[in-house]
Amino acid sequence: MAIVITLDVMLTQRKIKSKDLAQAIGITPHNLSLLKLGKVKSLRLDTLDALCRQLDCQPGDLLSHLRETDPVDEEPSV
């Protein structure tokens, strides 16, 4: 996927537990986990807004875009 979600990094930086964030923004811990893993096909803007408000960040702190030409971290083949 070309969009990378860095929510786990932000949670670590802010020292916030996933279940606490999920409760604070009104989504299930399961849905927050899916979001952290990048297993979602869409993200509602009101959810993104709630994340940014709770984590005191900008959308760009949570999302990044990889171009097809950007190198991907892969282990070298043997």
C-alpha positions in Angstrom: 0.0 0.0 0.0 1.3 3.5 -0.8 -0.1 5.0 2.4 1.7 4.2 5.6 0.1 4.7 8.9 2.5 5.6 11.7 0.0 5.6 14.6 2.1 3.1 16.6 5.1 5.5 16.5 2.9 8.4 17.8 1.4 6.2 20.6 5.0 5.3 21.7 6.1 8.9 21.6 3.1 10.1 23.5 3.2 7.1 25.9 -0.4 6.4 25.4 -1.9 2.9 25.4 -4.0 1.8 22.4 -7.0 0.9 24.6 -6.9 4.3 26.3 -6.8 6.1 22.9 -9.6 4.0 21.5 -11.8 4.8 24.5 -10.9 8.5 24.3 -11.9 8.9 20.6 -14.8 6.5 20.7 -13.8 3.6 18.6 -13.3 -0.1 19.5 -9.8 -1.3 20.4 -10.1 -3.8 17.6 -10.7 -1.1 15.0 -7.8 1.0 16.4 -5.6 -2.1 16.1 -6.6 -2.6 12.4 -5.8 1.1 11.8 -2.4 0.7 13.4 -1.6 -2.3 11.3 -2.7 -0.5 8.1 -5.4 -3.1 7.5 -8.1 -0.5 6.7 -9.2 0.6 3.3 -10.6 3.9 4.5 -10.3 6.3 7.4 -13.1 8.7 8.2 -12.1 12.3 8.5 -13.8 12.7 11.9 -11.8 9.7 13.2 -8.6 11.3 11.9 -9.6 14.6 13.5 -10.3 12.8 16.8 -6.9 11.1 16.6 -5.1 14.4 15.9 -6.9 16.2 18.7 -6.2 13.5 21.2 -2.6 13.0 20.2 -1.9 16.8 19.6 -0.5 16.2 16.2 -1.2 16.8 12.5 -2.5 14.3 10.0 0.9 14.2 8.3 2.3 12.9 11.6 0.1 9.8 11.3 0.1 9.2 7.6 2.8 9.2 4.9 2.9 8.3 1.3 5.4 6.0 -0.4 6.0 6.4 -4.1 6.5 3.3 -6.1 10.1 4.3 -6.7 10.8 4.7 -3.0 13.0 1.9 -1.6 11.3 -0.6 0.6 13.1 -2.1 3.6 13.6 -5.7 2.5 16.1 -8.3 3.7 18.7 -9.2 1.1 18.1 -12.5 -0.7 20.6 -15.2 -0.1 
